[in-house]
Amino acid sequence: MRRPRSSGVTWRSIRLGSTISLRSRSLGRVAVIAATAVAVLFLCLTSALPQMISDRAERAEARLPRTEFLAENSVPYAEVSSRLTLPDGNEATTFFVAPGNAPVAEVPPPPGVERLPTPGTYVASPGLHKLLDSGEVTLPGTPVGTVNDEGLRYPDEPVAWVGVEPQDMDLSEAAYASVVFTLRATKTHGFGHSRTLPASQYQINDLDLDNAVKALLLVCALLAALPCLIAATTASSLLARQRYVSLNKLVSSGISRRTSRIIAATETLYIQVIGWISGVLLSPSCASPCPPRRGGSPGN
């Protein structure tokens, strides 16, 4: 008969500790929850960082012009050239498309673009549309669509696919004074590297991060999160000790030392769980806007 009674006392103590935590408005508890959440946030972001980098590299690779060393007239192709410009200090990648041996509509478009633009039209990303609306940049032609997320390395990346005539592919640098990188026009029949090519024809780079890089990212995350974890654990222990001492004053009122320890432990565990849950819930919102990398070639 003693075991059920002891179990009932334990559950009542746990409920009492949870109630105390819910009703508490102490700044110390808020600080512990915040420190724990920040530490967990660092860990979550770093664990997701390798995949974020790989995804970004794959998106950039998927829009690169593909030639595959085919005979000139074996399949429909378009002339494609790209330029990296810096309007107002921001990167903007522009792909110029001109008809080759067939209309551009016969060439499969890259991800994020419904169809390649014909001469005199262009397709721009939402980030570039903002720059166009503000007058910071201009593009020749008429807008006929929008580049969706599948064609962007990061959400606000300014990218445009501009249709031009073949004779207009080689624009003078005077027309694009802010051009910092230009790729020559290539005969393109698709986009992204084909996985069916023999290795002797084209060597496809592995987009996965090395294990050493992943390990370095994990170590950096631990070093960044360690102070927050230590602060949160120390503060939680101090709060638990403070609660245990205050509850011991009520032992004379009938509360046993075991009950006071259970209440203090429950309150500490509750604070830690709330901090961990908060950090996990915050990590997706912080990881979604993958920031742009300064410099580099178009599409990378």
C-alpha positions in Angstrom: 0.0 0.0 0.0 2.9 2.3 0.5 4.1 2.3 -3.2 0.8 3.8 -4.7 0.9 6.4 -2.0 4.5 7.3 -2.8 3.6 7.5 -6.5 0.7 9.8 -5.8 2.9 12.1 -3.8 5.4 12.2 -6.6 2.9 13.1 -9.2 1.4 15.8 -7.0 4.9 17.2 -6.5 5.5 17.2 -10.2 2.2 19.0 -10.9 3.0 21.5 -8.2 6.4 22.2 -9.7 4.8 22.6 -13.2 2.2 25.0 -11.7 4.9 27.1 -10.0 6.9 27.3 -13.3 3.8 28.3 -15.3 2.8 31.1 -12.9 6.3 32.4 -12.3 7.2 35.8 -13.8 10.8 35.9 -12.7 13.3 37.6 -15.0 15.8 35.0 -14.0 13.7 32.3 -15.5 13.1 34.3 -18.7 16.9 34.8 -19.0 17.5 31.0 -18.6 14.9 30.2 -21.3 16.5 32.8 -23.6 20.0 31.5 -23.1 18.9 27.9 -23.7 17.0 28.9 -26.8 20.0 30.8 -28.3 22.3 27.9 -27.6 19.9 25.4 -29.3 19.4 27.9 -32.2 23.2 27.8 -32.9 23.2 24.0 -32.8 20.2 23.8 -35.2 21.5 26.3 -37.6 24.9 24.7 -37.9 23.5 21.2 -38.3 21.5 22.5 -41.2 24.2 24.7 -42.7 25.9 21.9 -44.8 22.6 21.0 -46.4 21.8 24.7 -47.0 25.2 25.2 -48.8 24.7 22.0 -50.9 21.2 23.1 -51.9 22.5 26.5 -52.9 25.3 25.0 -55.0 22.8 22.6 -56.7 20.5 25.5 -57.6 23.4 27.4 -59.1 24.5 24.3 -61.1 21.0 23.6 -62.4 20.9 26.9 -64.3 24.3 26.7 -65.9 24.2 26.3 -69.7 24.8 22.8 -71.0 26.5 21.9 -74.3 27.8 18.4 -73.7 30.1 18.7 -76.8 27.3 17.7 -79.2 27.4 18.2 -82.9 26.4 21.8 -83.8 23.1 21.0 -85.4 22.2 17.7 -83.7 19.7 19.3 -81.4 18.0 22.8 -81.0 20.2 25.2 -79.2 20.2 28.9 -78.1 23.0 31.3 -77.6 23.4 32.0 -73.8 25.7 34.5 -72.1 25.7 35.7 -68.5 27.0 38.8 -66.8 27.5 39.7 -63.1 26.7 43.4 -62.3 26.7 45.4 -59.1 23.8 47.8 -59.1 24.1 49.9 -55.9 26.6 47.5 -54.4 24.3 44.4 -54.9 25.0 41.5 -57.1 22.7 40.9 -60.1 23.1 38.1 -62.5 21.7 38.5 -66.0 21.5 35.7 -68.6 21.1 36.9 -72.2 19.4 34.4 -74.5 19.3 34.6 -78.3 18.0 32.2 -80.9 20.5 29.7 -82.3 19.6 27.1 -84.9 16.0 27.1 -83.6 13.7 29.4 -81.7 14.4 29.7 -78.0 11.0 28.1 -77.2 12.4 24.8 -78.4 15.2 24.8 -75.8 14.2 23.4 -72.4 14.3 26.2 -69.8 16.2 26.2 -66.6 14.5 25.6 -63.2 12.4 28.5 -62.1 11.6 29.8 -65.6 8.5 28.6 -67.4 10.1 29.3 -70.9 13.1 31.1 -72.2 12.3 34.7 -73.2 12.1 35.7 -76.8 14.0 38.7 -78.1 12.6 41.9 -76.7 11.3 40.3 -73.5 12.7 39.3 -70.1 11.9 37.2 -67.0 13.1 38.6 -63.7 13.2 37.4 -60.1 11.1 39.2 -57.3 14.3 40.6 -55.9 15.3 42.2 -59.3 11.7 43.4 -59.8 12.2 45.5 -56.6 15.3 47.1 -58.1 13.6 47.7 -61.4 10.6 49.3 -59.7 12.9 51.6 -57.7 14.8 52.6 -60.8 18.2 51.3 -59.5 18.6 49.0 -62.6 17.1 48.8 -66.0 16.6 45.9 -68.4 15.9 46.0 -72.2 12.5 44.7 -73.2 9.2 43.9 -71.7 8.6 41.7 -68.6 6.8 38.4 -69.4 7.2 36.5 -66.2 8.9 35.9 -62.9 11.7 33.6 -61.8 10.4 31.4 -59.0 12.3 30.0 -56.0 13.6 27.0 -57.9 15.7 29.2 -60.0 17.2 31.2 -57.2 20.2 30.5 -54.9 18.5 32.5 -52.1 15.1 34.1 -51.8 15.9 37.7 -52.8 18.6 37.0 -55.4 18.3 39.5 -58.3 18.4 37.3 -61.5 17.0 38.0 -65.0 16.8 36.1 -68.2 16.8 38.6 -71.1 15.9 37.7 -74.7 18.0 39.5 -77.3 18.8 39.2 -81.0 22.0 37.2 -81.9 23.8 40.3 -83.1 23.1 41.9 -79.7 24.8 39.2 -77.6 28.2 40.9 -77.5 27.2 44.1 -75.7 29.9 46.7 -75.3 31.2 47.4 -71.8 30.1 51.0 -72.3 26.5 49.8 -72.3 27.1 47.9 -69.0 29.6 50.0 -67.1 29.0 48.1 -63.9 29.8 44.7 -65.4 32.4 42.9 -63.3 32.3 39.4 -64.8 31.2 38.1 -68.3 30.9 34.6 -69.7 31.1 34.3 -73.5 28.1 33.1 -75.4 27.7 29.3 -75.6 25.5 27.1 -77.8 23.1 25.8 -75.2 20.6 23.0 -75.6 19.7 22.7 -71.9 20.7 23.7 -68.4 22.4 21.8 -65.6 25.0 19.1 -66.0 23.7 15.9 -67.4 24.3 12.9 -65.1 24.5 10.5 -68.0 27.7 11.9 -69.5 30.8 9.6 -69.4 33.4 10.9 -66.9 35.9 11.1 -69.8 33.8 13.8 -71.5 33.0 15.9 -68.5 34.0 15.8 -64.9 31.1 16.7 -62.7 32.1 18.3 -59.4 30.8 16.8 -56.2 28.6 19.4 -54.5 28.6 17.7 -51.1 30.8 19.2 -48.4 33.8 17.4 -47.2 33.6 15.6 -43.9 36.3 17.9 -42.5 34.3 21.0 -43.4 31.2 19.5 -41.7 33.2 18.7 -38.6 34.6 22.2 -38.5 31.1 23.6 -38.7 30.0 21.4 -35.9 33.0 22.5 -33.7 32.2 26.1 -34.5 28.6 25.6 -33.5 29.6 24.0 -30.2 32.0 26.8 -29.4 29.4 29.4 -30.2 26.7 27.6 -28.2 28.9 26.5 -25.2 28.8 29.9 -23.3 25.0 30.0 -23.6 24.7 26.4 -22.5 26.9 26.9 -19.5 25.1 30.1 -18.5 21.7 28.4 -18.9 22.8 25.3 -16.9 24.4 27.4 -14.2 21.4 29.7 -13.8 19.0 26.7 -13.8 21.0 25.1 -11.0 21.0 28.3 -9.0 17.3 28.7 -9.5 16.7 25.1 -8.5 18.9 25.5 -5.4 17.0 28.7 -4.5 13.7 27.0 -4.9 14.8 24.0 -2.8 16.0 26.2 0.0 12.8 28.2 0.1 10.7 25.0 0.1 12.7 23.5 2.9 11.4 26.3 5.0 8.0 24.8 4.6 9.1 21.3 5.9 7.7 22.2 9.2 4.3 22.6 7.5 4.4 19.0 6.3 6.3 19.1 3.0 9.0 16.5 3.0 12.5 17.1 1.7 11.9 14.5 -1.1 8.8 16.5 -2.2 10.8 19.8 -2.2 13.5 18.2 -4.3 10.9 16.9 -6.8 9.3 20.3 -7.1 12.6 22.0 -7.7 13.7 19.5 -10.3 10.4 19.7 -12.1 10.7 23.5 -12.3 14.2 23.3 -13.6 13.3 20.7 -16.2 10.3 22.8 -17.3 12.5 25.8 -17.9 15.0 23.8 -19.9 12.4 22.2 -22.0 10.8 25.5 -22.9 14.2 26.9 -23.9 15.0 23.9 -26.1 11.6 24.0 -27.8 11.9 27.8 -28.4 15.3 27.3 -30.0 14.1 24.6 -32.3 11.0 26.6 -33.3 13.1 29.7 -34.1 15.7 27.9 -36.2 13.6 27.5 -39.4 12.8 31.3 -39.5 16.4 32.2 -39.1 17.7 29.7 -41.6 15.2 30.5 -44.4 16.8 33.8 -45.7 20.1 32.3 -46.7 22.2 35.4 -47.3 24.0 36.1 -50.5 27.7 35.5 -50.9 29.7 38.5 -52.2 31.7 38.0 -55.3 31.9 34.9 -57.6 30.9 34.1 -61.1 27.4 34.2 -62.4 25.4 31.2 -61.4 27.7 30.2 -58.6 
